[in-house]
């Protein structure tokens, strides 16, 4: 991706003006998969992959959008915005403008240049990065105050209402509120959160299986429907519950006969995963890193067997990682059916782990993985030329 100065130069060549810069990061979820839309708990971290947006105001109500990744320009007017996606890369920035205007924010016309190094379709939240960066830029350019909590909710609405992807709040929330060196323990119902320091000497290593998934695919929506059915059935004997977050594991076991086997297993994953999120956060905060390995292994087994969102490539990647020295935990991360694994690795072993995994995974599958050594980064922010950006992930493509 361009540096800030490169991006400003590219913007100047294309639009013949100066610009303000904004960035928003992708994220990796350390634990808490599919719990967000069940009003549960998640523990993600923002990462050094980011979407960068350069913006300059216009004297009219037109948005002129250019994507460096697609080498494509799209124009629209703030007075005649569409109500839903049309199957183009510009759906995300246009969707942002649509939701902001519908929510009472009067925006200014703008020229917008978008570039991103967040990998697409692998579960690192490339769409939230563009949603949040563009929303931040449009609001700031129009002199609206930035409320990060509300910004997160508005960007979720872009995905839900405009794009048609029924995602939860986690991705835009951590892109808005991430903190360098920290994970973020988020209550997806109240949106209360606390920052959890990552242990010294533990590195985040993301392994991309190179098998891509679509976040809006039917299986994702099927899992949501199965969880809702579980809540509906359990509410007959547990009045007052509104989501699986309200159900304890003993309650689930007591009333198991009310649920078809598949629905029971879906519910069990969500309930036990919420428990694991709190256990991992506690282990981070207390420095009990030896507790991480079994918790992350249980999480992966639960996603593989109870929620059934893993795939052979993800399972191979996790199995290979679990055998390596210095690994404190490994599991799939993201929506499932491909994408990435997250590995907690001793910092002094990270480079060796990266090399081994690249070779061993290619031998096992014939696929050449991308493997990134990452640090937890800062959330969305304006970018000044004299500011150093978040540390870039160190990528090895074997």
C-alpha positions as CSV (number, residue, x, y, z in Angstrom):
1,X,0.0,0.0,0.0
2,X,1.1,3.6,-0.6
3,X,2.8,5.5,2.2
4,X,0.9,8.7,3.3
5,X,3.2,10.9,1.1
6,X,2.8,8.6,-1.9
7,X,-1.0,8.7,-1.5
8,X,-1.1,12.4,-1.3
9,X,1.0,12.6,-4.5
10,X,-1.3,10.2,-6.2
11,X,-4.3,12.2,-5.1
12,X,-2.7,15.4,-6.4
13,X,-2.1,13.9,-9.8
14,X,-5.6,12.6,-10.1
15,X,-7.6,15.5,-8.6
16,X,-5.2,18.4,-8.8
17,X,-5.6,19.4,-5.1
18,X,-4.2,18.6,-1.7
19,X,-6.1,16.2,0.6
20,X,-6.6,15.2,4.2
21,X,-5.7,11.5,5.1
22,X,-7.5,9.0,7.3
23,X,-6.9,5.4,8.1
24,X,-8.8,2.5,9.7
25,X,-7.3,-0.9,10.4
26,X,-8.5,-4.4,9.7
27,X,-8.7,-6.8,12.6
28,X,-8.0,-10.3,13.8
29,X,-10.3,-11.9,16.3
30,X,-8.3,-13.7,19.0
31,X,-11.3,-15.6,20.3
32,X,-15.1,-15.3,20.3
33,X,-16.3,-16.5,16.9
34,X,-20.0,-15.9,15.8
35,X,-20.7,-14.7,19.4
36,X,-21.2,-11.1,18.3
37,X,-24.6,-11.5,16.7
38,X,-25.7,-13.5,19.7
39,X,-25.2,-10.5,22.0
40,X,-22.1,-12.2,23.3
41,X,-18.4,-11.4,23.9
42,X,-15.4,-11.1,21.6
43,X,-11.7,-10.4,22.0
44,X,-10.4,-8.9,18.7
45,X,-7.3,-6.7,18.1
46,X,-6.8,-4.1,15.4
47,X,-3.8,-5.0,13.1
48,X,-1.3,-3.1,11.0
49,X,-3.2,-3.8,7.7
50,X,-5.2,-0.6,7.0
51,X,-7.4,1.2,4.5
52,X,-6.1,4.7,3.7
53,X,-8.5,7.3,2.4
54,X,-7.5,10.7,1.0
55,X,-10.3,13.3,0.9
56,X,-10.8,16.8,-0.5
57,X,-14.0,18.8,-0.3
58,X,-15.9,19.9,-3.5
59,X,-18.1,22.8,-4.1
60,X,-21.1,20.6,-5.0
61,X,-22.8,17.6,-3.6
62,X,-21.0,15.1,-5.8
63,X,-18.8,12.2,-4.6
64,X,-16.1,11.2,-6.9
65,X,-14.6,7.9,-5.7
66,X,-11.4,6.3,-7.0
67,X,-10.1,2.9,-5.9
68,X,-6.4,2.2,-6.4
69,X,-7.0,-1.6,-6.0
70,X,-9.6,-1.7,-8.8
71,X,-8.2,1.3,-10.8
72,X,-11.8,2.5,-11.1
73,X,-13.6,5.8,-10.7
74,X,-17.3,6.0,-9.7
75,X,-19.4,9.2,-9.3
76,X,-22.6,9.7,-7.4
77,X,-24.6,12.5,-5.9
78,X,-25.4,13.0,-2.3
79,X,-28.9,14.2,-3.2
80,X,-29.7,10.9,-5.1
81,X,-27.9,8.1,-3.3
82,X,-29.0,4.5,-3.9
83,X,-30.7,2.5,-1.2
84,X,-28.9,-0.8,-1.7
85,X,-25.7,-2.3,-3.1
86,X,-25.2,-2.8,-6.9
87,X,-22.4,-5.3,-6.9
88,X,-19.5,-2.8,-7.3
89,X,-16.5,-2.0,-5.1
90,X,-18.0,1.4,-4.6
91,X,-20.9,-0.1,-2.7
92,X,-19.0,0.3,0.5
93,X,-18.2,4.1,0.4
94,X,-21.5,4.9,-1.3
95,X,-23.3,2.8,1.4
96,X,-21.5,4.7,4.0
97,X,-22.7,8.0,2.5
98,X,-26.2,6.7,2.2
99,X,-26.4,5.6,5.9
100,X,-24.8,8.8,7.2
101,X,-27.2,10.9,5.3
102,X,-30.2,8.8,6.3
103,X,-29.0,9.2,9.9
104,X,-29.2,13.0,9.8
105,X,-25.6,13.8,8.9
106,X,-25.4,16.5,6.2
107,X,-22.3,15.6,4.2
108,X,-20.2,17.7,1.8
109,X,-19.3,16.7,-1.7
110,X,-15.8,15.3,-1.9
111,X,-13.1,13.7,-4.1
112,X,-12.0,10.5,-2.4
113,X,-9.0,8.2,-3.2
114,X,-9.1,4.8,-1.5
115,X,-6.3,2.3,-1.1
116,X,-6.0,-0.7,1.2
117,X,-3.6,-3.5,2.0
118,X,-6.1,-5.5,4.1
119,X,-6.3,-8.9,2.3
120,X,-9.7,-9.5,0.8
121,X,-12.0,-12.3,1.7
122,X,-9.8,-14.0,4.3
123,X,-11.6,-12.9,7.5
124,X,-9.4,-9.8,8.4
125,X,-12.3,-7.4,8.0
126,X,-11.4,-5.6,4.8
127,X,-14.9,-4.3,4.4
128,X,-15.0,-2.7,7.9
129,X,-11.7,-1.0,7.3
130,X,-13.1,0.8,4.2
131,X,-16.5,1.5,5.9
132,X,-14.8,3.1,9.0
133,X,-12.1,5.0,7.1
134,X,-14.6,6.5,4.6
135,X,-17.1,7.3,7.4
136,X,-14.5,8.9,9.6
137,X,-13.3,11.0,6.6
138,X,-16.7,12.1,5.4
139,X,-17.8,13.1,8.9
140,X,-14.6,14.9,9.7
141,X,-14.6,16.7,6.4
142,X,-18.1,17.9,7.0
143,X,-17.1,19.1,10.6
144,X,-19.2,16.6,12.4
145,X,-17.8,15.4,15.8
146,X,-16.6,11.8,15.8
147,X,-18.4,9.5,18.3
148,X,-16.6,6.2,17.9
149,X,-19.3,4.1,19.4
150,X,-22.0,5.6,17.1
151,X,-19.6,5.4,14.1
152,X,-19.3,1.7,14.8
153,X,-23.0,1.2,14.8
154,X,-23.5,3.2,11.6
155,X,-20.8,1.1,9.8
156,X,-22.6,-2.0,10.9
157,X,-25.8,-0.6,9.4
158,X,-23.9,-0.1,6.1
159,X,-23.2,-3.9,6.0
160,X,-26.6,-5.0,7.3
161,X,-28.9,-2.6,5.5
162,X,-27.0,-1.5,2.3
163,X,-24.7,-4.4,1.5
164,X,-27.0,-7.1,2.8
165,X,-24.4,-8.9,5.0
166,X,-25.9,-9.7,8.4
167,X,-22.6,-9.1,10.3
168,X,-22.3,-8.2,13.9
169,X,-20.8,-5.2,15.6
170,X,-17.3,-6.5,16.3
171,X,-15.5,-5.6,13.0
172,X,-16.4,-1.9,12.9
173,X,-16.1,-1.5,16.6
174,X,-12.5,-2.7,16.9
175,X,-11.6,-0.8,13.7
176,X,-12.8,2.3,15.5
177,X,-11.6,1.6,19.0
178,X,-8.5,-0.6,18.7
179,X,-5.4,0.3,20.7
180,X,-1.8,-0.5,20.0
181,X,-0.5,-3.3,22.1
182,X,-4.0,-4.3,23.3
183,X,-6.9,-6.6,22.5
184,X,-10.4,-5.3,23.1
185,X,-12.9,-7.3,25.2
186,X,-16.3,-6.2,23.9
187,X,-19.8,-6.9,25.2
188,X,-21.7,-6.9,21.9
189,X,-25.0,-6.1,23.7
190,X,-24.1,-3.1,25.7
191,X,-21.0,-2.1,23.7
192,X,-19.1,-1.7,26.9
193,X,-15.5,-2.7,26.5
194,X,-12.1,-2.8,28.2
195,X,-8.7,-2.9,26.7
196,X,-6.7,-6.0,27.5
197,X,-2.9,-5.7,27.3
198,X,-1.3,-8.4,25.2
199,X,1.5,-10.2,27.1
200,X,5.0,-9.1,26.5
201,X,6.9,-11.5,24.3
202,X,3.8,-12.9,22.6
203,X,3.5,-12.2,18.8
204,X,0.3,-12.4,16.7
205,X,0.9,-14.5,13.6
206,X,-1.8,-14.8,11.0
207,X,-1.7,-17.7,8.6
208,X,-3.8,-17.3,5.4
209,X,-5.0,-20.7,4.1
210,X,-5.6,-19.0,0.7
211,X,-9.1,-20.5,0.7
212,X,-11.5,-17.5,0.4
213,X,-14.9,-17.2,1.8
214,X,-17.8,-14.7,1.3
215,X,-19.1,-13.1,4.5
216,X,-22.6,-12.9,3.0
217,X,-22.7,-16.5,2.0
218,X,-25.7,-18.6,2.8
219,X,-24.0,-20.7,5.5
220,X,-23.3,-17.6,7.6
221,X,-26.9,-16.6,7.5
222,X,-28.0,-20.2,8.2
223,X,-25.9,-20.2,11.4
224,X,-27.7,-17.0,12.6
225,X,-31.1,-18.6,11.9
226,X,-30.1,-21.7,13.8
227,X,-29.1,-19.7,16.8
228,X,-32.4,-17.8,16.6
229,X,-34.3,-21.0,16.5
230,X,-32.4,-22.2,19.6
231,X,-33.4,-19.1,21.5
232,X,-37.0,-19.4,20.4
233,X,-37.2,-23.0,21.6
234,X,-35.4,-22.4,24.9
235,X,-37.5,-19.3,25.7
236,X,-40.5,-21.6,26.3
237,X,-38.8,-22.8,29.5
238,X,-36.4,-19.9,30.1
239,X,-38.6,-16.8,29.9
240,X,-36.8,-13.5,29.4
241,X,-33.9,-14.7,27.3
242,X,-33.4,-12.7,24.2
243,X,-30.1,-14.2,22.9
244,X,-27.9,-17.2,23.5
245,X,-25.7,-14.9,25.6
246,X,-28.5,-15.2,28.3
247,X,-28.3,-19.0,28.5
248,X,-25.8,-20.9,30.7
249,X,-24.3,-24.3,29.9
250,X,-26.1,-26.1,32.7
251,X,-29.4,-24.6,31.4
252,X,-28.7,-25.8,27.9
253,X,-27.9,-29.3,29.1
254,X,-31.0,-29.4,31.3
255,X,-33.3,-28.5,28.3
256,X,-31.3,-30.3,25.6
257,X,-34.4,-32.5,24.7
258,X,-36.1,-29.4,23.4
259,X,-33.5,-28.9,20.7
260,X,-32.8,-30.8,17.5
261,X,-29.2,-32.1,17.6
262,X,-27.8,-29.6,15.2
263,X,-29.5,-26.7,17.0
264,X,-28.1,-28.0,20.3
265,X,-24.6,-28.1,19.0
266,X,-24.8,-24.6,17.5
267,X,-26.0,-23.3,20.9
268,X,-23.3,-25.2,22.8
269,X,-20.6,-23.5,20.6
270,X,-21.9,-20.0,21.3
271,X,-22.3,-20.6,25.1
272,X,-18.9,-22.2,25.6
273,X,-17.2,-19.7,23.3
274,X,-18.4,-16.8,25.4
275,X,-16.9,-18.6,28.5
276,X,-13.6,-19.0,26.6
277,X,-13.5,-15.3,25.7
278,X,-13.5,-14.3,29.4
279,X,-11.0,-17.0,30.2
280,X,-8.5,-15.9,27.6
281,X,-8.9,-12.2,28.6
282,X,-8.2,-13.2,32.2
283,X,-5.1,-15.2,31.1
284,X,-3.8,-12.3,29.2
285,X,-4.3,-9.8,32.1
286,X,-2.7,-12.1,34.6
287,X,0.1,-13.3,32.4
288,X,-1.0,-17.0,32.7
289,X,-0.1,-17.7,29.1
290,X,0.1,-21.5,29.6
291,X,-3.7,-21.4,29.9
292,X,-4.1,-20.1,26.3
293,X,-3.2,-23.3,24.4
294,X,-6.1,-25.5,25.6
295,X,-8.6,-22.7,25.4
296,X,-7.8,-21.9,21.8
297,X,-7.7,-25.6,20.9
298,X,-11.2,-26.0,22.5
299,X,-12.4,-23.0,20.5
300,X,-11.2,-24.5,17.2
301,X,-12.7,-27.9,18.0
302,X,-16.0,-26.3,18.8
303,X,-16.0,-24.4,15.5
304,X,-15.1,-27.5,13.6
305,X,-17.5,-30.0,15.3
306,X,-20.3,-28.0,16.9
307,X,-20.6,-24.9,14.6
308,X,-19.2,-26.7,11.5
309,X,-17.5,-23.7,10.0
310,X,-14.0,-25.0,9.6
311,X,-12.6,-26.7,6.5
312,X,-9.7,-29.2,5.8
313,X,-7.2,-26.4,5.1
314,X,-8.0,-24.6,8.3
315,X,-7.7,-27.8,10.3
316,X,-4.4,-28.7,8.7
317,X,-3.0,-25.2,9.5
318,X,-4.0,-25.5,13.1
319,X,-2.7,-29.0,13.5
320,X,0.7,-28.0,12.0
321,X,0.9,-24.9,14.3
322,X,0.1,-26.9,17.5
323,X,3.2,-29.0,17.0
324,X,5.6,-26.1,16.9
325,X,7.8,-24.9,19.8
326,X,6.8,-21.5,21.2
327,X,3.2,-21.7,20.2
328,X,0.8,-20.6,23.0
329,X,-2.3,-21.2,21.0
330,X,-3.8,-21.7,17.5
331,X,-7.3,-21.6,16.1
332,X,-9.2,-20.5,13.0
333,X,-10.4,-16.9,13.0
334,X,-13.1,-15.1,11.1
335,X,-16.4,-16.2,9.6
336,X,-15.2,-19.6,8.6
337,X,-15.2,-21.8,5.5
338,X,-11.7,-20.7,4.7
339,X,-9.6,-17.6,5.6
340,X,-7.0,-17.5,8.3
341,X,-5.8,-18.9,11.6
342,X,-4.6,-16.8,14.5
343,X,-1.5,-18.1,16.3
344,X,-0.1,-16.7,19.6
345,X,3.7,-17.3,19.3
346,X,6.7,-16.5,21.4
347,X,8.3,-13.4,19.8
348,X,11.7,-15.1,19.6
349,X,10.2,-18.0,17.7
350,X,7.9,-16.1,15.4
351,X,10.2,-15.9,12.4
352,X,11.1,-19.6,12.7
353,X,7.4,-20.4,13.0
354,X,6.6,-18.3,9.9
355,X,9.1,-20.2,7.8
356,X,8.1,-23.6,9.0
357,X,4.4,-23.0,8.5
358,X,4.9,-21.7,5.0
359,X,6.8,-24.8,3.9
360,X,4.8,-27.4,5.8
361,X,1.4,-26.1,4.7
362,X,2.4,-26.0,1.1
363,X,3.7,-29.6,1.3
364,X,0.4,-30.7,2.9
365,X,-2.0,-28.9,0.6
366,X,-0.2,-27.7,-2.5
367,X,-1.3,-24.1,-1.6
368,X,1.2,-21.3,-1.0
369,X,0.1,-19.4,2.1
370,X,0.6,-15.8,3.1
371,X,1.8,-15.6,6.7
372,X,1.9,-12.3,8.6
373,X,3.7,-11.4,11.8
374,X,1.5,-8.7,13.3
375,X,1.2,-6.3,16.2
376,X,-2.0,-4.9,17.7
377,X,-2.5,-1.4,16.2
378,X,-4.3,1.8,16.8
379,X,-7.9,2.3,15.6
380,X,-9.3,4.8,13.1
381,X,-7.5,8.1,13.0
382,X,-6.5,11.1,10.9
383,X,-3.0,10.6,9.4
384,X,-0.4,13.3,9.6
385,X,2.6,13.0,7.4
386,X,5.0,13.3,10.3
387,X,3.2,10.5,12.1
388,X,4.5,6.9,11.8
389,X,1.7,4.6,10.9
390,X,0.9,1.3,12.6
391,X,3.6,-1.4,12.4
392,X,3.2,-3.2,9.1
393,X,2.7,-7.0,9.3
394,X,5.8,-8.9,8.1
395,X,4.6,-11.1,5.3
396,X,6.2,-14.3,4.0
397,X,4.7,-15.9,0.9
398,X,6.5,-19.2,0.5
